[in-house]
Amino acid sequence: MQLEFFPSRTLTLYLSRLFVTRILAVLLMLVMVLQVLDLLGESGDILAYTGNGEAQLLHYVALRAPQLIARFLPYSVLLATIITLATLNQNSEVISMKAAGLSAHQVLAPLILTALVISGLSFAFNERVVTRANAALAVWQAVHYGPVPKDSGVRNNLYLSDGRDLLLAQMLTGHGDTMVMTGVTFYRRDANDMIVEQLRSPRATYARPGWRLENPLRFDVASTTVSTIPSITVAPGITPAKVKLTNVDGDSQDLLTLARSIEAMRIAGRRTSALEAAWWHKLSGPLSSALMPLLGAVAAFGLARSGQLLIRAVIGMALGFAYFVIDNAALAMGNFGGYPPLIAAWAPFVLFALIGETVLIRTEE
């Protein structure tokens, strides 16, 4: 029986049902509390736009809730694991299972199987719902919660380079040669990368080539003088095709779309390590839910009457949260190029899987 991970169908269904109900309860509690706090922080900006009201607040909730669900589902699985296993331990159900001949791995197998199913559902949810919600919310925030024109191609916070010169824009709308930038700042630099001129304009249009700044405010660094000029064309090396490859948001694209964006940027000679790390993390992120039962397993074993149940639960929680901290740190290092993208996305998962398995074997097997 030790070689069978699911020796009892009844026990498997019982543990899975307990686990799922607690995951849903914890996830609902976390999302509701965090959604209320987030809405309190954003409601002022949403209602600041003339005409916005309750409908816009509900629309924001509809876009923000999928992000919160995706982000805190692994936390919910971790907390549900500890709650489920601690309750079973306290009620001597774990002792009964082990007395019946089940190993620690067999006790955990139904929870891990359930977590794997949840990981698959999480991946599908992220690809079909969360990416679209991220893209829609980013566009809405770019227009300061105002009306979003259909097929506008709205993008925000662009940072473009033309040789040594820099072009910044708060927002971009349109496609191809009809692109329009607003809130534009252009920096002209010399051979020593020192800024010699700054141009600020409320609007810029594509001039084939270059970008025509309308009524820019010119600041000359050498003479420290400010002047207004009718219009000027700058940055001839920045084309709509180059703009399209700028500011690709990995969180707003599904797996296949992001892969195509990475390939296009690689062909254009652009740095892609951050997007590659995000691509791999789209796989490792949802799978982290399957790791939580193993990290929280320490709460299942040991005698509840020994007074160590709380300590075990805290250890399980500490292992789980340490994983999230190191996972975020590794992903940040991958974004900066400190780690290869594959290592940045998968190293924390493999490391804590080995740690969890080692703790389980050394203490219970």
VENLIN-V652372 format. One record per residue. PHI is phi in whole degrees, 0 to 359 (999 if undefined). PSI is psi as a letter, one per 20 degrees, with the letter a starting at -180 (* if undefined). D_LAST is the distance of its C-alpha to the last C-alpha in Angstrom with 2 decimals. Layout:
phi = {PHI | PHI}
psi = {PSI | PSI}
d_last = {D_LAST | D_LAST}
This chain:
phi = {999 | 294 | 274 | 262 | 283 | 231 | 290 | 230 | 295 | 297 | 294 | 299 | 294 | 296 | 293 | 296 | 294 | 301 | 295 | 296 | 297 | 286 | 299 | 296 | 295 | 294 | 297 | 298 | 296 | 296 | 294 | 296 | 295 | 291 | 293 | 297 | 297 | 293 | 294 | 298 | 284 | 258 | 299 | 297 | 292 | 294 | 283 | 292 | 280 | 301 | 100 | 284 | 206 | 297 | 298 | 290 | 296 | 294 | 295 | 296 | 299 | 296 | 277 | 276 | 302 | 302 | 296 | 294 | 298 | 296 | 287 | 254 | 298 | 299 | 299 | 296 | 296 | 298 | 295 | 294 | 298 | 295 | 296 | 295 | 290 | 295 | 295 | 298 | 293 | 295 | 270 | 64 | 287 | 294 | 298 | 295 | 296 | 290 | 293 | 280 | 105 | 279 | 276 | 298 | 294 | 289 | 293 | 277 | 305 | 297 | 291 | 293 | 298 | 298 | 295 | 296 | 297 | 296 | 299 | 297 | 294 | 296 | 298 | 297 | 296 | 297 | 289 | 265 | 243 | 295 | 299 | 291 | 294 | 299 | 295 | 295 | 291 | 297 | 294 | 296 | 292 | 294 | 260 | 57 | 62 | 265 | 296 | 257 | 299 | 293 | 52 | 277 | 65 | 294 | 220 | 232 | 54 | 272 | 227 | 238 | 236 | 233 | 67 | 273 | 278 | 236 | 232 | 244 | 219 | 287 | 206 | 229 | 230 | 91 | 227 | 57 | 289 | 266 | 298 | 228 | 255 | 233 | 64 | 264 | 228 | 241 | 244 | 262 | 239 | 269 | 294 | 264 | 62 | 266 | 287 | 250 | 205 | 234 | 236 | 241 | 219 | 287 | 204 | 219 | 238 | 285 | 252 | 53 | 260 | 85 | 234 | 273 | 274 | 267 | 47 | 285 | 262 | 259 | 241 | 266 | 292 | 297 | 263 | 52 | 251 | 242 | 214 | 249 | 238 | 301 | 195 | 203 | 256 | 228 | 51 | 293 | 279 | 267 | 253 | 304 | 296 | 291 | 296 | 297 | 274 | 265 | 63 | 289 | 261 | 297 | 287 | 259 | 236 | 284 | 300 | 290 | 296 | 294 | 297 | 292 | 295 | 297 | 295 | 296 | 290 | 294 | 297 | 282 | 81 | 267 | 288 | 235 | 299 | 295 | 289 | 294 | 297 | 295 | 296 | 295 | 289 | 296 | 266 | 286 | 299 | 299 | 290 | 297 | 299 | 288 | 276 | 298 | 301 | 289 | 287 | 271 | 295 | 299 | 283 | 274 | 241 | 91 | 284 | 295 | 284 | 283 | 84 | 258 | 297 | 296 | 297 | 296 | 296 | 294 | 297 | 298 | 295 | 295 | 297 | 295 | 289 | 297 | 299 | 295 | 295 | 291 | 297 | 295 | 294 | 294 | 294 | 295 | 296 | 295 | 295 | 273 | 87 | 288 | 241 | 299 | 306 | 297 | 294 | 299 | 276 | 251 | 301 | 299 | 297 | 296 | 300 | 283 | 295 | 292 | 297 | 297 | 293 | 296 | 299 | 295 | 291 | 291 | 260 | 235 | 253}
psi = {h | h | i | p | h | m | h | o | h | g | h | g | h | g | h | g | g | g | g | g | h | h | g | g | g | g | g | g | g | g | g | g | g | h | g | g | g | g | h | h | h | i | h | g | h | g | i | h | p | p | i | q | b | h | g | h | g | h | h | g | g | h | h | h | g | h | g | h | g | h | h | j | g | h | g | g | g | g | h | h | g | g | g | g | h | h | g | h | g | h | j | j | h | h | g | g | g | h | h | i | j | p | r | h | h | h | h | i | g | h | g | g | g | g | h | g | g | h | g | g | h | g | g | g | g | g | h | h | g | g | g | h | g | g | g | g | h | g | g | g | h | h | j | l | k | a | p | o | q | p | l | i | k | p | q | q | m | q | o | q | q | n | c | i | q | q | p | q | p | h | q | p | q | r | q | c | i | j | q | p | q | q | l | p | p | p | p | p | q | a | i | j | k | p | p | i | q | p | p | p | q | i | q | p | q | p | j | m | r | r | p | o | p | p | l | q | o | p | o | o | g | g | i | k | q | p | q | p | q | g | r | q | p | r | m | i | i | o | r | h | h | h | h | h | j | q | l | p | o | h | i | j | q | r | g | g | g | h | g | h | g | g | g | g | h | g | h | i | k | q | p | j | h | g | h | g | h | h | g | h | h | h | g | h | g | h | i | h | h | i | h | g | h | h | h | j | h | h | i | h | r | q | p | h | i | i | j | j | g | g | g | g | g | h | g | g | h | h | g | g | h | h | g | h | g | h | g | h | g | h | h | g | h | h | h | i | j | h | q | q | g | g | g | h | h | h | g | h | g | g | g | h | g | g | g | g | h | g | g | g | g | h | h | i | *}
d_last = {14.75 | 11.23 | 13.40 | 15.22 | 14.30 | 17.11 | 17.46 | 19.80 | 22.64 | 23.59 | 20.26 | 20.17 | 23.73 | 23.18 | 20.41 | 22.39 | 25.56 | 24.21 | 22.86 | 26.15 | 28.39 | 26.75 | 26.92 | 30.58 | 31.34 | 29.93 | 31.58 | 34.86 | 34.89 | 34.26 | 36.79 | 39.44 | 39.28 | 39.25 | 41.94 | 44.21 | 43.84 | 44.44 | 47.44 | 48.94 | 48.88 | 50.38 | 52.77 | 55.48 | 55.56 | 55.51 | 58.33 | 60.29 | 61.39 | 64.48 | 63.94 | 60.19 | 59.04 | 56.48 | 56.11 | 55.13 | 52.60 | 50.97 | 51.10 | 49.28 | 46.56 | 46.24 | 45.80 | 43.50 | 41.10 | 39.53 | 38.87 | 37.13 | 35.03 | 33.92 | 33.20 | 31.29 | 29.36 | 26.21 | 26.60 | 26.96 | 23.76 | 21.90 | 23.64 | 23.25 | 19.47 | 19.39 | 22.03 | 20.46 | 16.96 | 18.60 | 21.03 | 18.57 | 16.72 | 20.14 | 21.34 | 18.46 | 17.84 | 14.12 | 14.09 | 16.24 | 14.09 | 11.04 | 13.80 | 15.13 | 12.18 | 10.74 | 7.19 | 6.75 | 8.49 | 11.04 | 11.83 | 12.57 | 14.35 | 17.64 | 17.83 | 17.36 | 19.92 | 22.25 | 22.02 | 22.92 | 25.91 | 26.89 | 26.74 | 29.14 | 31.42 | 31.35 | 32.45 | 35.27 | 36.29 | 36.49 | 38.56 | 40.95 | 41.34 | 40.13 | 41.98 | 45.20 | 44.83 | 44.32 | 47.42 | 49.54 | 48.66 | 49.36 | 52.75 | 53.61 | 52.81 | 54.91 | 57.95 | 57.15 | 56.26 | 59.61 | 60.49 | 58.88 | 61.35 | 60.17 | 59.05 | 59.94 | 57.37 | 56.81 | 54.72 | 54.50 | 54.24 | 55.31 | 55.45 | 57.50 | 58.97 | 62.18 | 62.33 | 62.51 | 63.50 | 61.14 | 61.52 | 59.57 | 59.85 | 58.51 | 58.68 | 59.65 | 60.94 | 62.27 | 61.66 | 63.24 | 66.68 | 66.82 | 64.07 | 65.03 | 63.43 | 63.92 | 63.46 | 64.01 | 64.06 | 65.13 | 64.88 | 67.11 | 66.06 | 67.96 | 67.00 | 65.17 | 63.02 | 65.03 | 65.96 | 69.72 | 70.10 | 68.32 | 69.27 | 68.15 | 69.01 | 68.18 | 68.16 | 67.99 | 68.68 | 68.24 | 71.52 | 70.88 | 69.99 | 68.81 | 68.43 | 71.48 | 70.98 | 73.23 | 75.14 | 72.78 | 73.02 | 73.37 | 72.44 | 73.78 | 71.81 | 74.62 | 77.27 | 74.94 | 77.02 | 76.00 | 77.91 | 77.70 | 78.43 | 79.03 | 76.35 | 74.75 | 72.60 | 69.60 | 66.53 | 67.98 | 64.84 | 62.68 | 62.93 | 61.49 | 59.22 | 57.84 | 57.46 | 55.49 | 52.86 | 52.58 | 50.12 | 47.81 | 45.20 | 41.87 | 40.78 | 43.89 | 43.52 | 41.26 | 39.34 | 42.27 | 44.96 | 43.15 | 42.73 | 46.50 | 47.25 | 45.20 | 47.07 | 50.41 | 49.73 | 48.62 | 51.87 | 53.81 | 52.28 | 50.41 | 47.12 | 44.26 | 41.06 | 40.59 | 41.10 | 38.81 | 36.00 | 36.81 | 36.77 | 33.28 | 32.09 | 33.42 | 30.55 | 27.73 | 28.85 | 28.32 | 25.04 | 23.66 | 23.32 | 20.54 | 18.63 | 18.94 | 16.27 | 13.63 | 15.34 | 15.85 | 12.40 | 12.06 | 14.82 | 13.08 | 10.89 | 12.25 | 15.37 | 18.29 | 20.75 | 19.52 | 21.46 | 18.72 | 18.47 | 21.29 | 19.88 | 16.59 | 18.88 | 21.02 | 18.28 | 17.32 | 21.06 | 21.67 | 19.25 | 20.98 | 24.43 | 23.85 | 23.20 | 26.53 | 28.38 | 27.35 | 27.97 | 31.45 | 32.15 | 31.25 | 33.42 | 36.23 | 36.02 | 36.25 | 39.30 | 40.96 | 40.22 | 37.88 | 35.04 | 35.54 | 35.19 | 32.26 | 30.27 | 31.32 | 30.06 | 26.79 | 25.55 | 24.17 | 22.30 | 20.68 | 20.02 | 18.25 | 16.28 | 14.91 | 14.52 | 12.71 | 10.24 | 9.86 | 9.51 | 6.83 | 4.62 | 6.29 | 6.29 | 3.79 | 0.00}
